[in-house]
Amino acid sequence: MSHFARISAATLIDDENGDAKLHTDWLGIPTEGFGISRNPTVSVTTGIPKFKDASFLLDKSTTINIKMKYSLD
């Protein structure tokens, strides 16, 4: 582990209409694709994941895989 390693989290948005915003419906549920590092469950009951559930150790050799979601779990 590098002494430059940091705890990080990442999100992705499939900005389908190109306006640089994640669109949601009237309940706050995303209507565009999104992804969160470590692929935590996102549902109406669990809500938005906490940082600790999405965080990972980031250094120069880190590779992560983020699954895009187009609906809640």
Buried (B, 14 or more C-beta within 10 A) or exposed (E): EEEEEEEBBBEBBEBEEEEEEBEEEEEEEBEBBBBBBBBBEBEEEEEEBEEEBBBEEBEEEEEEEBEEBEEEE
